[in-house]
Amino acid sequence: QVQLVESGGGLVQAGGSLRLSCAASGRTFSRYDMAWFRRTPGKEREFVATITSGGTGTIHADSVKGRFTISRDNAKNTVYLQMNSLKPEDTAVYYCAAGPTGGTTVNSYLYWGQGTQVTVSS
């Protein structure tokens, strides 16, 4: 069992930056691939980025590539999402997720956080 708690969301102007954090409980964090998804009202959760359990492999969605970077610190049981050059269309609730095999689909992940709101003003 893994519990995930996101933080770091907020209101930022277009072009600004935010860093999201996701703190995990439990001693098995380093076994899981981690990911960030986001959701806007009326839409399904959208894949943002994923990182392998050891941190050596990452995938970023085309919509955020070059602007967002996923990373993790297994010693701190934390995964991060550094978001630069933010755009109004990045406005969403951002969720972190943990799964044994990772991937870019919602069904690949077993555990989810409660989400943190990111709002980008134009």
N, C-alpha and C positions, 0 to 999 in steps of 0.2 A: 504494500500500500504506500502510495506517495501522495502527499498533500502539497499543492502548489499555491503560492501567493504572489501575485504580481504587484508591482509598484512602479512609480515614476511617470505615470500619465499626467496629463494636464493640458492647459491651453497655451498654444505657441503661435507666433505669426509665421506666415509662409516664408520659407527660406531658413527657418530656425532649426534647432536640434533638440532632441530629447533622448534620454537613455532609459529604457525600460529594464527592470530587473524582475526575476522570478526566482523566489527562494523556495527550495524543496525540503521537505522533512524526510526523515528516514535515512537508512544507511546504504540504500541501493541506488542512489541518484546516479552514480557513475556507470551503472549498467544500462541506463536508458538513453536512447536518442531523444533529443528535445526539439521542440518546434515552437514557432509563433504563428498564430492565425489571427485574422481580424474579421469583424463583422459590422456591417452597416445596417440600419433598420430596413427590414423587408428583404434582406439578401442572406444567402447562405454564408457560412464561414469560409473565408478565403485564405489560402495558404500564403504565408509571407516568407518564412525561412525555416530551415532545419539544420541541426548539427548532430554529428554522430556522437556516440557515448564517450569516445576518447578525445573528441574535439578536433580530429584531423580532417574531417570532411564536412563541407557545408553546401547547401543549395539555397539560392535566393530566387524568389519569384521575379519574372522579368520586370514587373511593375516597380520593383524596389531595388533592382540590381544597380550597384554603383552608388546608392544612397544609404541603404541600410546594411548593417553588418551584425550577424549573430555570433556570439561567443559564449564560452562557459568557463567556470572555475570550479572544478570538481572538489577542490579542497574546501570551498565555501558553499557547496551545494546550490550554486546559483547559475542561471543562464541569463544572458543580457541580449538586448536588441538596441544597438546604437542607430539612431535615426537622424540623418542629416538631410539638408535641403528639402525639408518637409513641404508638402503641397496640400491644398485644401482637400483634395481627393484621398488623402491619407487619413482623414478623419474617420474614426471607427473605435469600437471596443476591441482591445488587443488581448488575446488569450495565449497563455503558454500551455504546452501539453507535453506529456511524457509517454513514450512507448518503447516496446522492446526491439522493434525493427525499424522504426522511423518511416520516412516517406513524405509525400506531399498531400496526402488525403486525410480527411478527418478520421476515417475509420482505422487508420494506422495507429492511433493514439488511445491509450487507456485512461489516462488521468489528465484532468483539466483544472486550471485555475478559475477564479471567479471573474477575471477580466479587469482591465483598467482602461479608462476612457482617454483617448487622445483626440484633441480638437485643434485643427489648424485653421486659423483665420486668414482671410485673403487681404 
